[in-house]
Amino acid sequence: MGKLIKFPGHRVIHKKDPLQPQITEEEARKIKEGQFIEQITESLTLDIIHVLQENATDTKSDIFLRDLAIVIESLKSLLKRDFDRTHPMQFVTDSIAKIHTLPDGRKMTDINYSKIKIKKKKKKIDPEELDIQFDPDINLD
């Protein structure tokens, strides 16, 4: 084998990709904020799950996972509001939670769940189970 000749890397001209759009400073800031919010939420969620597992909570059940999803979305909502961004959970929070200031200056949170409307599932009726009797008005004989 002969000697290895290095490629002249210092002579390579890198052109900007015309297909890759340039993002504005504002868009770059929002992307960084979004990543920051996701990282904090993930870290807090892992801590919550770890503490609950240590305290014998069933973290595998569907009910737990459903409730955890609400906690996660609440955390994201809280953090996004801090960055003056919106999140759908903020509407829920604003609807049910009010802060009252007591005469001594302390703050009290009032959570009123009555503003949430609960729809009850209709029980399906099996047509074969119904006992329907038909009595005709006229005699066809």
TORGU-589041 format. One record per atom (N, C-alpha, C): x, y, z. Coordinates in nm, 4 decimals, decimal comma. Layout:
<recs>
((X Y Z));
...
</recs>
This chain:
<recs>
((0,0829 -0,1184 0,0000));
((0,0000 0,0000 0,0000));
((0,0874 0,1248 0,0000));
((0,0365 0,2269 -0,0616));
((0,1112 0,3517 -0,0706));
((0,0819 0,4432 0,0474));
((0,1313 0,5631 0,0367));
((0,1083 0,6620 0,1416));
((-0,0336 0,7163 0,1320));
((-0,0890 0,7509 0,2480));
((-0,2248 0,8068 0,2554));
((-0,2168 0,9572 0,2393));
((-0,2889 1,0100 0,1431));
((-0,2920 1,1546 0,1208));
((-0,4210 1,2087 0,1829));
((-0,4091 1,3049 0,2749));
((-0,5249 1,3645 0,3416));
((-0,6008 1,4550 0,2447));
((-0,7311 1,4517 0,2565));
((-0,8168 1,5385 0,1771));
((-0,8038 1,6810 0,2289));
((-0,7933 1,7782 0,1397));
((-0,7750 1,9171 0,1854));
((-0,9056 1,9760 0,2402));
((-0,9358 1,9449 0,3662));
((-1,0607 1,9885 0,4294));
((-1,0731 2,1394 0,4424));
((-0,9601 2,2092 0,4499));
((-0,9628 2,3550 0,4644));
((-1,0085 2,4251 0,3366));
((-1,0110 2,3521 0,2257));
((-1,0518 2,4111 0,0980));
((-1,1989 2,3874 0,0657));
((-1,2688 2,3132 0,1519));
((-1,4099 2,2826 0,1266));
((-1,4935 2,4052 0,1585));
((-1,5800 2,4409 0,0680));
((-1,6714 2,5535 0,0880));
((-1,8090 2,4959 0,1198));
((-1,8575 2,5292 0,2380));
((-1,9888 2,4811 0,2799));
((-2,0944 2,5826 0,2396));
((-2,1872 2,5382 0,1586));
((-2,2964 2,6254 0,1168));
((-2,4155 2,6018 0,2086));
((-2,4894 2,7063 0,2327));
((-2,6104 2,6932 0,3131));
((-2,7149 2,6185 0,2316));
((-2,7856 2,5299 0,3000));
((-2,8892 2,4504 0,2341));
((-3,0087 2,5407 0,2028));
((-3,0404 2,5598 0,0732));
((-3,1527 2,6486 0,0388));
((-3,2879 2,5900 0,0815));
((-3,2937 2,4596 0,1043));
((-3,4195 2,3984 0,1449));
((-3,4470 2,4156 0,2943));
((-3,3428 2,4414 0,3726));
((-3,3601 2,4586 0,5160));
((-3,3956 2,6044 0,5440));
((-3,5165 2,6281 0,5945));
((-3,5581 2,7664 0,6178));
((-3,4830 2,8271 0,7374));
((-3,4567 2,9530 0,7291));
((-3,3928 3,0247 0,8390));
((-3,5000 3,0606 0,9414));
((-3,4711 3,0362 1,0686));
((-3,5690 3,0695 1,1712));
((-3,5304 3,2017 1,2356));
((-3,6317 3,2719 1,2790));
((-3,6080 3,4012 1,3422));
((-3,5617 3,3799 1,4861));
((-3,5149 3,4862 1,5452));
((-3,4691 3,4809 1,6840));
((-3,5856 3,4451 1,7771));
((-3,7030 3,4972 1,7459));
((-3,8237 3,4690 1,8256));
((-3,8612 3,3208 1,8179));
((-3,8543 3,2635 1,6975));
((-3,8845 3,1217 1,6807));
((-3,7824 3,0347 1,7531));
((-3,6570 3,0726 1,7487));
((-3,5515 2,9979 1,8187));
((-3,5736 3,0026 1,9694));
((-3,6156 3,1200 2,0205));
((-3,6444 3,1330 2,1635));
((-3,7604 3,0436 2,2039));
((-3,8655 3,0389 2,1220));
((-3,9821 2,9543 2,1533));
((-3,9447 2,8058 2,1516));
((-3,8581 2,7673 2,0597));
((-3,8131 2,6276 2,0538));
((-3,7364 2,5923 2,1805));
((-3,6475 2,6822 2,2239));
((-3,5705 2,6582 2,3461));
((-3,6617 2,6531 2,4681));
((-3,7608 2,7414 2,4734));
((-3,8564 2,7401 2,5846));
((-3,9329 2,6085 2,5870));
((-3,9758 2,5626 2,4702));
((-4,0493 2,4364 2,4612));
((-3,9658 2,3190 2,5094));
((-3,8386 2,3162 2,4702));
((-3,7489 2,2097 2,5154));
((-3,7279 2,2170 2,6662));
((-3,7130 2,3380 2,7180));
((-3,6951 2,3584 2,8618));
((-3,8169 2,3086 2,9387));
((-3,9355 2,3430 2,8915));
((-4,0603 2,2997 2,9562));
((-4,0713 2,1482 2,9546));
((-4,0396 2,0863 2,8418));
((-4,0459 1,9401 2,8318));
((-3,9466 1,8733 2,9258));
((-3,8250 1,9283 2,9361));
((-3,7235 1,8697 3,0238));
((-3,7641 1,8785 3,1704));
((-3,8132 1,9944 3,2124));
((-3,8553 2,0096 3,3528));
((-3,9725 1,9178 3,3824));
((-4,0699 1,9132 3,2927));
((-4,1869 1,8275 3,3134));
((-4,1458 1,6815 3,3235));
((-4,0580 1,6372 3,2349));
((-4,0118 1,4984 3,2376));
((-3,9388 1,4677 3,3684));
((-3,8535 1,5592 3,4115));
((-3,7792 1,5395 3,5360));
((-3,8729 1,5304 3,6562));
((-3,9685 1,6219 3,6639));
((-4,0646 1,6205 3,7747));
((-4,1510 1,4947 3,7720));
((-4,1920 1,4539 3,6526));
((-4,2752 1,3338 3,6392));
((-4,1999 1,2101 3,6872));
((-4,0734 1,1984 3,6476));
((-3,9943 1,0834 3,6926));
((-3,9776 1,0839 3,8440));
((-3,9573 1,2026 3,9027));
((-3,9473 1,2131 4,0487));
((-4,0781 1,1728 4,1162));
((-4,1894 1,2186 4,0620));
((-4,3210 1,1847 4,1188));
((-4,3424 1,0338 4,1136));
((-4,3160 0,9728 3,9993));
((-4,3359 0,8283 3,9845));
((-4,2458 0,7523 4,0815));
((-4,1217 0,7958 4,0936));
((-4,0268 0,7289 4,1835));
((-4,0764 0,7332 4,3285));
((-4,1193 0,8497 4,3741));
((-4,1689 0,8637 4,5120));
((-4,2945 0,7791 4,5329));
((-4,3828 0,7787 4,4360));
((-4,5058 0,7001 4,4499));
((-4,4763 0,5504 4,4504));
((-4,3811 0,5060 4,3696));
((-4,3439 0,3647 4,3692));
((-4,2840 0,3237 4,5031));
((-4,2042 0,4115 4,5623));
((-4,1460 0,3832 4,6936));
((-4,2534 0,3705 4,8021));
((-4,3673 0,4322 4,7783));
((-4,4762 0,4312 4,8761));
((-4,5896 0,3380 4,8346));
((-4,5549 0,2343 4,7614));
((-4,6448 0,1244 4,7255));
((-4,7694 0,1668 4,6482));
((-4,7543 0,2643 4,5602));
((-4,8643 0,3032 4,4728));
((-4,8580 0,2190 4,3462));
((-4,9749 0,1733 4,2993));
((-4,9809 0,0941 4,1764));
((-4,9666 0,1888 4,0571));
((-4,8453 0,2007 4,0072));
((-4,8184 0,2938 3,8978));
((-4,8417 0,2327 3,7601));
((-4,8894 0,1104 3,7552));
((-4,9117 0,0427 3,6273));
((-5,0589 0,0452 3,5833));
((-5,1480 0,0824 3,6745));
((-5,2912 0,0758 3,6425));
((-5,3319 0,1865 3,5458));
((-5,4377 0,1620 3,4718));
((-5,4887 0,2606 3,3766));
((-5,5370 0,3864 3,4474));
((-5,5975 0,3703 3,5639));
((-5,6483 0,4859 3,6383));
((-5,5319 0,5756 3,6807));
((-5,4237 0,5147 3,7316));
((-5,3060 0,5930 3,7710));
((-5,2506 0,6685 3,6507));
((-5,2368 0,6008 3,5381));
((-5,1797 0,6634 3,4188));
((-5,2666 0,7780 3,3687));
((-5,3976 0,7611 3,3797));
((-5,4897 0,8672 3,3380));
((-5,4744 0,9894 3,4294));
((-5,4682 0,9651 3,5615));
((-5,4503 1,0749 3,6560));
((-5,3138 1,1407 3,6393));
((-5,2113 1,0613 3,6142));
((-5,0763 1,1149 3,5937));
((-5,0732 1,2036 3,4695));
((-5,1458 1,1667 3,3664));
((-5,1507 1,2475 3,2446));
((-5,2049 1,3875 3,2748));
((-5,3042 1,3961 3,3634));
((-5,3597 1,5260 3,4019));
((-5,2561 1,6063 3,4800));
((-5,1827 1,5405 3,5689));
((-5,0772 1,6086 3,6453));
((-4,9702 1,6625 3,5504));
((-4,9301 1,5820 3,4535));
((-4,8278 1,6229 3,3571));
((-4,8755 1,7441 3,2769));
((-4,9981 1,7389 3,2293));
((-5,0512 1,8513 3,1516));
((-5,0648 1,9765 3,2381));
((-5,0962 1,9586 3,3659));
((-5,1035 2,0730 3,4574));
((-4,9661 2,1366 3,4763));
((-4,8629 2,0536 3,4870));
((-4,7265 2,1061 3,4986));
((-4,6869 2,1843 3,3734));
((-4,7172 2,1284 3,2572));
((-4,6860 2,1974 3,1320));
((-4,7604 2,3300 3,1241));
((-4,8858 2,3297 3,1651));
((-4,9671 2,4509 3,1638));
((-4,9071 2,5575 3,2543));
((-4,8658 2,5166 3,3743));
((-4,8055 2,6083 3,4707));
((-4,6785 2,6711 3,4135));
((-4,5929 2,5885 3,3559));
((-4,4669 2,6387 3,3018));
((-4,4881 2,7260 3,1784));
((-4,5820 2,6863 3,0919));
((-4,6083 2,7670 2,9728));
((-4,6652 2,9036 3,0101));
((-4,7491 2,9069 3,1125));
((-4,8053 3,0346 3,1554));
((-4,6936 3,1267 3,2059));
((-4,5926 3,0684 3,2694));
((-4,4788 3,1464 3,3185));
((-4,4021 3,2113 3,2034));
((-4,4061 3,1498 3,0862));
((-4,3413 3,2044 2,9668));
((-4,4408 3,2815 2,8784));
((-4,5563 3,3162 2,9340));
((-4,6616 3,3888 2,8605));
((-4,7072 3,3136 2,7362));
((-4,7134 3,1811 2,7468));
((-4,7637 3,0977 2,6374));
((-4,8919 3,0312 2,6841));
((-4,9733 2,9898 2,5897));
((-5,1015 2,9297 2,6252));
((-5,0941 2,7773 2,6207));
((-5,1843 2,7171 2,6962));
((-5,1998 2,5718 2,7014));
((-5,3476 2,5462 2,7298));
((-5,4094 2,4450 2,6687));
((-5,5523 2,4195 2,6894));
((-5,5912 2,3971 2,8359));
((-5,5003 2,3454 2,9170));
((-5,5319 2,3191 3,0574));
((-5,5523 2,4491 3,1359));
((-5,4991 2,5595 3,0870));
((-5,5155 2,6871 3,1560));
((-5,6625 2,7274 3,1650));
((-5,7404 2,6927 3,0638));
((-5,8839 2,7220 3,0662));
((-5,9508 2,6468 3,1812));
((-5,9132 2,5202 3,1998));
((-5,9694 2,4395 3,3092));
((-5,9306 2,5001 3,4435));
((-5,8031 2,5328 3,4583));
((-5,7533 2,5908 3,5832));
((-5,8248 2,7217 3,6142));
((-5,8346 2,8083 3,5154));
((-5,9000 2,9377 3,5362));
((-6,0481 2,9229 3,5686));
((-6,1100 2,8166 3,5191));
((-6,2524 2,7958 3,5426));
((-6,2827 2,7464 3,6832));
((-6,1975 2,6605 3,7378));
((-6,2326 2,5985 3,8661));
((-6,1560 2,6542 3,9859));
((-6,0436 2,7220 3,9648));
((-5,9627 2,7683 4,0783));
((-5,9624 2,9206 4,0866));
((-5,9915 2,9705 4,2049));
((-5,9880 3,1147 4,2326));
((-5,9015 3,1379 4,3556));
((-5,8303 3,2497 4,3573));
((-5,7459 3,2867 4,4706));
((-5,8138 3,4023 4,5431));
((-5,8326 3,3854 4,6740));
((-5,8925 3,4893 4,7576));
((-5,7882 3,5364 4,8576));
((-5,7834 3,6671 4,8809));
((-5,6927 3,7228 4,9806));
((-5,7723 3,7495 5,1077));
((-5,7285 3,6890 5,2174));
((-5,7946 3,7050 5,3464));
((-5,7598 3,8411 5,4061));
((-5,8405 3,8897 5,5015));
((-5,8128 4,0217 5,5615));
((-5,6727 4,0343 5,6211));
((-5,6161 3,9229 5,6667));
((-5,4818 3,9303 5,7249));
((-5,3714 3,9219 5,6188));
((-5,4083 3,9171 5,4896));
((-5,3107 3,9170 5,3814));
((-5,2761 3,7791 5,3271));
((-5,3175 3,6733 5,3992));
((-5,2893 3,5385 5,3489));
((-5,3766 3,5093 5,2280));
((-5,3258 3,4217 5,1425));
((-5,4015 3,3841 5,0225));
((-5,4598 3,2455 5,0409));
((-5,5798 3,2281 4,9891));
((-5,6497 3,1002 4,9992));
((-5,6974 3,0599 4,8597));
((-5,6777 2,9345 4,8276));
((-5,7217 2,8829 4,6971));
((-5,8580 2,8182 4,7140));
((-5,9521 2,8600 4,6302));
((-6,0865 2,8030 4,6307));
((-6,1044 2,7265 4,5007));
((-6,1201 2,5939 4,5127));
((-6,1412 2,5112 4,3943));
((-6,2874 2,4676 4,3933));
((-6,3577 2,5053 4,2883));
((-6,4999 2,4778 4,2759));
((-6,5212 2,3853 4,1557));
((-6,5409 2,2566 4,1848));
((-6,5570 2,1573 4,0786));
((-6,6959 2,1592 4,0159));
((-6,7875 2,2354 4,0717));
((-6,9233 2,2356 4,0178));
((-6,9293 2,2950 3,8773));
((-6,8253 2,3640 3,8360));
((-6,8236 2,4223 3,7014));
((-6,7894 2,3200 3,5945));
((-6,7540 2,1998 3,6377));
((-6,7240 2,0931 3,5427));
((-6,8511 2,0116 3,5225));
((-6,8926 1,9984 3,3995));
((-7,0140 1,9211 3,3696));
((-6,9751 1,7777 3,3411));
((-7,0424 1,6867 3,4081));
((-7,0139 1,5450 3,3914));
((-7,1278 1,4830 3,3108));
((-7,0913 1,4177 3,2032));
((-7,1897 1,3480 3,1218));
((-7,1922 1,2025 3,1632));
((-7,3086 1,1546 3,1961));
((-7,3218 1,0138 3,2318));
((-7,3422 0,9333 3,1046));
((-7,2757 0,8189 3,0997));
((-7,2890 0,7319 2,9835));
((-7,4267 0,6675 2,9854));
((-7,4874 0,6649 2,8678));
((-7,6173 0,5993 2,8558));
((-7,5962 0,4497 2,8486));
((-7,6788 0,3794 2,9206));
((-7,6692 0,2338 2,9217));
((-7,7310 0,1808 2,7925));
((-7,6572 0,0967 2,7230));
((-7,7071 0,0391 2,5985));
((-7,8100 -0,0683 2,6311));
((-7,9172 -0,0658 2,5552));
((-8,0249 -0,1631 2,5748));
((-8,0186 -0,2650 2,4624));
((-8,0153 -0,3917 2,5012));
((-8,0137 -0,4996 2,4040));
((-8,1579 -0,5217 2,3565));
((-8,1878 -0,5090 2,2258));
((-8,3243 -0,5231 2,1763));
((-8,3855 -0,6606 2,2076));
((-8,3036 -0,7616 2,2206));
((-8,3569 -0,8952 2,2485));
((-8,4071 -0,9074 2,3923));
((-8,3566 -0,8222 2,4811));
((-8,3976 -0,8278 2,6207));
((-8,5295 -0,7550 2,6455));
((-8,5709 -0,6723 2,5505));
((-8,6947 -0,5975 2,5689));
((-8,8158 -0,6890 2,5497));
((-8,9133 -0,6716 2,6352));
((-9,0381 -0,7482 2,6249));
((-9,1443 -0,6545 2,5677));
((-9,1518 -0,6532 2,4338));
((-9,2462 -0,5637 2,3666));
((-9,3619 -0,6470 2,3144));
((-9,4812 -0,6021 2,3491));
((-9,6015 -0,6698 2,3000));
((-9,6738 -0,5729 2,2086));
((-9,7174 -0,6260 2,0946));
((-9,7833 -0,5443 1,9956));
((-9,9292 -0,5862 1,9872));
((-10,0161 -0,4918 2,0056));
((-10,1594 -0,5174 1,9982));
((-10,2151 -0,4298 1,8857));
((-10,2442 -0,4900 1,7666));
((-10,2892 -0,4080 1,6525));
((-10,4265 -0,3468 1,6778));
((-10,4509 -0,2294 1,6202));
((-10,5779 -0,1598 1,6329));
((-10,6851 -0,2222 1,5452));
((-10,6444 -0,2809 1,4351));
((-10,7428 -0,3387 1,3432));
((-10,7156 -0,4893 1,3267));
((-10,8197 -0,5602 1,2901));
((-10,8081 -0,7027 1,2658));
((-10,7953 -0,7242 1,1158));
((-10,6880 -0,7878 1,0707));
((-10,6632 -0,8045 0,9291));
((-10,7294 -0,9291 0,8710));
((-10,8003 -1,0089 0,9497));
((-10,8655 -1,1313 0,8994));
((-10,9893 -1,1043 0,8226));
</recs>
